[in-house]
Amino acid sequence: QVQLVESGGGLVQAGGSLTLSCAASGGTVSSYRMGWFRQAPGKMREFVGYISRSSGATYYVDSVKGRFTISRDNAKNTVYLQMNSLKPEDTAVYFCAASRSLRSTISSNDYDSWGQGTQVTISS
């Protein structure tokens, strides 16, 4: 079971950029489908995107496509979420998660290891 620790959250002005990090231990990032989720107050946890194991293929929800980029650094065993052109509606607690599922899942139910979450606040 992989342990995940997130960092990089903060307060950013709309239109700005922020990069979140998810450092893994007890497992190799490239061995999992690594997903990013977010949850705003009063809302359900929302899928943001993932990076696939091995191939490194990425997938994003439409609302962030073209603005967010997921990448990984295997040497650092870390996954990143680069967020550009941030909007107030991006404000949420962001979580990284690992899945051993073979399917290209966007469901939080298929992710069994989670980071603690990091707050991202976008001011207008």
N, C-alpha and C positions, 0 to 999 in steps of 0.2 A: 504494500500500500504506500502510495506516494504522499508525501506531505508538501503542502503548498503554502508559500508565504508571499503575500502581495505587498507592494509598495508603490509609491509614486502618486497617490491621490492628492488632491488639493483643490484650491480655488483658482479658477481660470475665467478670464473674461470671454464673453461670447466672441467667436471667431478665432480664438486662440487654440493652442495645441497643448497636449499633455501625453506623456507616455507612461503607462503602467507596466510594472514588472511583476512577474510571478516566478519566484525561485522555487525549484523543486528539490526535494531530498528524499532518500529512500526509494527512488525510482528514477527512471530516465524519461525526460520529457518527450523524446522522440518515440517512446514506446506507447504513448497514449494519444488519444484524440484530446487535445487541449482546447477547452471551450472558455469563452468569456460570457458572463451573464451580468445583468444589472437589475437592480431593484430600487424603484423610487418609493417614497412613503405612500402607503395606501394602494400600491399597485403590486401586481404579481411579478415574480421574477421573470425577466425577459431575456431571451437568448440574444446575444450580440454577434457572435461568430466563433469559428473554430479553426484550428489548424490540424491537419491530419497527421497521423503517424507515418513514418517512412517517407511518403511522397511530399509532405509538407504543403499539400493543397489546402487552400483556405476557402472559407465560405462565410458570408456575412448576411445579416438581415438587411432588408432593403433600406431601412431607415439610416443605416450607417455606411452602406456600401459607397465606396468612393471617398469616404472621409476617414474611415478607420482601417488600420492594417495590423494584422496579427503576424508575428514572426517569432522565431526561436533562435537561440544561440545554444547549440548543443554543447559547446565547450564550457559554457557557464550553466548549463542545464536550466535555462531560464526562458520563459515565454514572455513576449511583450505585446502590449496593445497600444499602438500608436494612434492617437486621436487628433484629428485635425478639424478645422472649421467647426469647432464645438458650438453647440447650441444650448440654450437653457433647458430644453427637454432632454438633454443628455445627462442632466443632474441625477445622480443615483449612487448607490453603493455598488461598486463593481467587484465581481467575484471571478476568480479563475477556478477552473475545475478540470479534472482528469477523468476520462472514460476509457474503459477497456472494451467497450462495445465495438463490434465490427461494422455496425451500420453507421451511416452518416447522420448521426442523431443530433437533433437540436433540442431534445428534451432534457430538462434538468434531472429527470428520473434516471437517466442513463449515465449520469456522472456520479461517481461514488467517492471522489476525493475533492475537497473544496478548500479554498483559501478562506481567510477570515473576513475578507472584504475590505475595500478601501473606498473612502468617500471621495466622490468627484462632484464638485459644485461649480456650475457655470453661471456666472452673473451676466445680466443683460445691460 
